[in-house]
Amino acid sequence: MKRTTHWIDFRSDTVTRPTPAMRQAMFDAEVGDDVWGEDPTVTQLEQTLASMAGKAAGLFLPSGTQSNLVALLTHCGRGDEFIVGDQAHTYKYEGGGAAALGSIQPHPLPMTAIGGPDLQDIEHAIRPDNIHFSRTRLLALENTVHGKVLPLDYMTRAYALCQRHGLQLHLDGARVFNASVALGCSLIDITRNADTVSICLSKGLGTPVGSVLVGSTEFIHTARRWRKVTGGGMRQAGILAAAGLYALEHHVQRLADDHRRARSLAERLLRAGYILEPPQTNMLFVDAGELDRTALSAWLQEHGVKADCLGRDNIRLVTHLDIHDDDIEHAARVFEQFRTRA
């Protein structure tokens, strides 16, 4: 049953390759110098996503990490603080950039089962106006987080809390389109409850690179300066932006296929005796407590399957643009045979 034709790569939805049609759109892109504000395709992408999110302006950046960093640098000054979940990407997986480059202090709070900190914990974490304390400026949320979709009601109440206390709310929306498809709502139904949103194009949407930060005109004007400071200014970036525009037109609704395939694989794994929660979107996490993770990793590799078996508390499997129904069938049989091998 060894697979030799191609690898089935469940490590992340960042591993996708641009489709032939996306490559053609990139080839045909009209370009200019974006640092001078002269790339029409970049401008179109920024305006398109800003409009979809109900914001006034957008800024194209090379990565989601840089997009979040620029957002934090724009929202907060030296010695300021942002409240964030202790499993959130902006706190745990972005190299401590806000602290290292902006002298911004994170205030991490435990994540609840829904994927965000408890609202009462957030309110209690806001510092009083006192010279002994850092100034709480921002709440940073993430949607989705570990494949979990933040409920719309949670977003609404979190935003209202911020407004009561004079805080801004930044949403790391790396997979926010997965959230909107899972909820059956428009993007703006989610993003109306945030002041700024970072939207990644190179995960479920399948582009090779890029994120767009959206917010008010004044905010994006300042963020553009921080993009330059952090080295994110690109020249003929329309070649990359064209991939984003193509993805917005062709790759959003198909995210439902990724979610369906993740559920299908989860059902097979559950029947085979693996322990996991049914996925909400395109990520499933297999309990690794009783598994020989090294042996499983080697078994999967032997049979043409790549998975994140060793780098996390649980085994993560992510469906995406380059995984199809026959890949799910093959992977399910590989996992099943691992449990029953001699």
Secondary structure, 3 states (H helix, E strand, C coil): CCCCCCCEECCCCCCCCCCHHHHHHHHCCCCCCHHHCCCHHHHHHHHHHHHHHCCCEEEEECCHHHHHHHHHHHHCCCCEEEEEECCCHHHHCCCCHHHHHHCCEEEEECECCCCCECHHHHHHHCCCCCCCCCEEEEEEEECCECCECCCHHHHHHHHHHHHHHCCEEEEEECCHHHHHHHHCCCHHHHHCCCCEEEEECCCCCCCCCCEEEEECHHHHHHHHHHHHHCCCCCCCCHHHHHHHHHHHHHCCCCHHHHHHHHHHHHHHHHHCCCCECCCCCCEEEECCCCCCHHHHHHHHHHCCEECECCCCCCEEEECCCCCCHHHHHHHHHHHHHHHHCC
